[in-house]
Amino acid sequence: QVRLVESGGGLVQPGGSLRLSCAASGVIFNRNQVGWYRQAPGKERDLVAGISSGGITNYAGSVKDRFTISMDNAKNTVYLEMNNLNTDDTAVYYCSVFVLLPPVRYWGQGTQVTVSS
């Protein structure tokens, strides 16, 4: 059974930083494609950052140069380091892994990030 558990969300002032963590069980992250998504109220869930099994990363344009996705293989955990946060970054952040065989996408429960003064 695949389980993804996010942590690290919270309230932060504009310009601040947060680090989100996503710990996995039942799936090996570095053999699959992992991503962080976010969903703000009234909006669709969008990809923020992704990392492939080969370690290649990609970012949404709005977070490039501010957010960094990384993976700790020993801990089977993916991180999202978020710097210079602004109010537009307020959303629920979800960790997701896409497994090829069979093709299934798994989601975590989400963690709230609120950027406000």
C-alpha positions in Angstrom: 0.0 0.0 0.0 1.4 3.4 -1.1 1.3 6.1 1.5 2.7 9.7 1.1 2.8 11.9 4.1 3.6 15.6 3.7 4.7 17.9 6.5 6.3 21.4 7.0 3.5 23.7 6.0 2.4 26.6 8.0 2.1 30.4 8.2 4.9 32.5 7.0 5.4 36.2 6.2 6.1 37.4 2.7 9.8 37.0 1.9 10.1 34.1 4.3 11.0 30.4 3.7 9.6 27.0 4.3 10.7 23.5 3.6 8.1 20.8 2.9 8.8 17.1 3.3 7.1 14.1 1.7 7.9 10.7 3.2 6.8 7.6 1.2 6.1 4.1 2.1 5.1 1.3 -0.3 6.9 2.9 -3.2 10.5 3.8 -4.0 10.7 7.5 -4.9 13.9 7.3 -7.0 12.4 4.7 -9.3 9.5 6.9 -10.3 8.5 10.5 -11.1 7.7 12.6 -8.1 6.2 16.1 -8.0 4.9 18.8 -5.8 1.5 20.3 -6.7 -0.5 23.1 -5.2 -4.1 24.1 -5.2 -5.3 27.5 -4.2 -9.0 28.1 -3.3 -11.1 28.2 -6.5 -8.2 27.2 -8.7 -7.0 24.0 -10.3 -4.2 21.8 -8.9 -1.0 22.7 -10.7 2.5 21.3 -10.9 5.0 23.3 -8.9 8.1 21.2 -9.2 9.0 17.7 -10.4 11.9 15.3 -10.2 12.4 12.3 -12.4 13.9 8.9 -11.5 17.1 10.2 -13.1 17.2 13.3 -10.9 16.1 15.7 -13.6 14.1 18.6 -12.1 11.5 20.9 -13.6 9.7 23.9 -12.2 6.7 26.1 -12.9 7.8 29.4 -14.2 6.3 31.3 -11.2 8.6 29.4 -8.7 11.7 28.9 -10.7 14.8 30.3 -8.9 12.8 30.4 -5.6 11.8 26.8 -5.0 14.1 23.7 -5.1 13.0 20.1 -5.2 15.3 17.4 -3.9 15.3 13.8 -2.9 16.9 11.9 -0.1 17.1 8.3 -1.3 18.1 6.9 2.0 15.1 8.4 3.7 12.8 7.8 0.6 11.7 11.4 1.1 11.3 14.4 -1.2 11.7 18.0 -0.2 10.5 21.3 -1.5 12.6 24.2 -0.3 10.6 27.4 -0.8 12.3 30.8 -0.5 11.1 34.4 -1.0 7.5 33.4 -0.6 4.8 35.7 -1.6 1.0 35.8 -1.1 0.5 34.0 -4.5 2.2 31.0 -3.1 -0.7 30.4 -0.6 -2.2 27.1 -1.3 -2.5 23.5 -0.2 0.6 21.7 -1.4 0.4 18.0 -2.4 3.1 15.5 -3.0 2.5 13.0 -5.8 4.2 10.0 -7.3 3.5 8.5 -10.7 4.1 4.7 -10.9 4.4 3.3 -14.5 3.5 -0.3 -14.0 0.6 -0.3 -13.6 0.1 3.4 -14.3 -1.2 4.9 -11.2 -0.7 8.4 -9.6 -0.7 8.5 -5.8 -1.3 11.7 -3.7 -0.6 12.7 -0.2 -3.1 14.4 2.0 -1.7 17.9 1.5 -0.2 20.5 3.7 -1.4 24.1 4.0 1.0 26.9 3.2 -0.2 30.4 4.0 1.8 33.5 3.2 0.5 36.5 5.0 1.7 39.5 6.9 
